[in-house]
Amino acid sequence: MRMSRVMPGAPELSWDVERIRKDFPILHQVVHGKPLVYLDNAATTQKPQPVLDALRAYYTADNANVHRGVHLLSERATEAYEAARTRVRRFLNVADPREIVFVRGATEGINLVARTYGRQAVGPGDEILITGLEHHSNIVPWQMLCDDQGAALRVVPINDSGEVDLEAYDRLLSDRTRLVAVAHVSNALGTIVPIGRMIEAAHRRGIPVLVDGAQAVAHMSVDVQALDCDFYVFSGHKVFGPTGIGALYGKSELLERMPPFHGGGDMIKSVSFEKTVYNDLPYKFEAGTPDIAGAIGLGVALEYLEALGRDRVEAYERELLAYGTERLSSCPGVRLIGTAREKAGVLSFVVDGVHAHDVGTILDREGIAVRAGHHCAMPVMARFGVAATTRASLAFYNTREELDALVDGLEKVREIFG
Ligand SMILES: Cc1ncc(COP(=O)(O)O)c(C=O)c1O
């Protein structure tokens, strides 16, 4: 049994992590002869038993298409699907359920906004403003839009700690800016971006803001009304729900004006060969049969997280991150990439003289799952002058002992590479 080193001054936590871990069957397995240590939560999170049960129950008892059947199963499926929307609405503190659009994930949500709002609002000479810490999902759709519309992508630089340069941001906001698109939390660095301050500055110039919340929602409470952001996107699989489902929040006055994204069933009120009348929100943006089971599973995942207490999750993870930061900082040859004052969930690092893939492979043999690579954030790697990092990313079910195992694994890396 490994002993965990409690940081001096660290509060004693009333977080019963062992009990919580029992809800996640996947965590209790042996890989390469070692107990699994799952530290790849920024890539995807594990699913608690209630989510697994809900998926099974849906397919076992209720499976039917939504919004169309008159039969009981279809009514039950529709009710459960719409109840999931209500759950997402509450999770983000959205006032109006018409403002929640189910999408496949953060990537699809951003592409939806780029292809609809973007095509409508962005023209030649206009600018889209992003930051230097974005995931490719919040870069490429805007590049594609800019190419199509003759617009330009502007990038707010980040400093050596991985924080957004807010003075540069204020300077880059201009009369040509049509949208600011920014991550709430960086997947490669863990930086919590001061989006409240950035939204205020953009709004003073009448510029709408899209927030990519993919890495935020699992770690902190999000209140889109308090933030006053115009769009907020996230993926279900990064918040303990299934893959293939996510949500886009958009202010209704914007969503109303935007053209549909995909055409097909469910997004129409009437169709003739001469004219199609589009459906009301949010269905105008939900063409075709949606991921019904996914939405139901997501609803249950959000319910699970809320029952744990999002403030308590945040407090526990803050302590865990501080512990991991302290332990990794004292590992010889290990350099943390991303040392912002405000961080959530991510420990990205390089090991002197060892490629991140080799680090990841050796850790895997120790049963430790981390990600090694550019984390779909190649510009962040370029900014820090590294080809790749190793990333350990946390969830509320991780423990100090697991971070100790990571440090022991890095000791092995040093032994092997001398
Ligand atoms: C910050 C950020 N944005 C967007 C995405 C894309 O999420 P998805 O692949 O679930 O659409 C990710 C995924 O890692 C991410 O970390």
The ligand as a Tripos MOL2 file, in Angstrom:
@<TRIPOS>MOLECULE
LIG
   16    16     1     0     0
SMALL
NO_CHARGES

@<TRIPOS>ATOM
      1 C1        -10.9090   22.4920  -24.8590 C.3       1 LIG1
      2 C2        -11.5250   21.4820  -25.7810 C.ar      1 LIG1
      3 N1        -12.3890   21.9060  -26.7090 N.ar      1 LIG1
      4 C3        -12.9980   21.0590  -27.5390 C.ar      1 LIG1
      5 C4        -12.7600   19.7100  -27.4860 C.ar      1 LIG1
      6 C5        -13.4620   18.8050  -28.4360 C.3       1 LIG1
      7 O1        -14.3050   17.9600  -27.7510 O.3       1 LIG1
      8 P1        -15.0330   16.7560  -28.5330 P.3       1 LIG1
      9 O2        -13.9350   15.9880  -29.2150 O.co2     1 LIG1
     10 O3        -15.7100   15.9960  -27.4560 O.co2     1 LIG1
     11 O4        -15.9750   17.3840  -29.4990 O.co2     1 LIG1
     12 C6        -11.8560   19.2130  -26.5410 C.ar      1 LIG1
     13 C7        -11.5320   17.7830  -26.4920 C.2       1 LIG1
     14 O5        -10.5130   17.3870  -25.9840 O.2       1 LIG1
     15 C8        -11.2280   20.1320  -25.6690 C.ar      1 LIG1
     16 O6        -10.3810   19.7090  -24.7330 O.3       1 LIG1
@<TRIPOS>BOND
     1     1     2 1
     2     2     3 ar
     3     2    15 ar
     4     3     4 ar
     5     4     5 ar
     6     5     6 1
     7     5    12 ar
     8     6     7 1
     9     7     8 1
    10     8     9 2
    11     8    10 1
    12     8    11 1
    13    12    13 1
    14    12    15 ar
    15    13    14 2
    16    15    16 1
@<TRIPOS>SUBSTRUCTURE
     1 LIG1         1 GROUP 0 **** ****
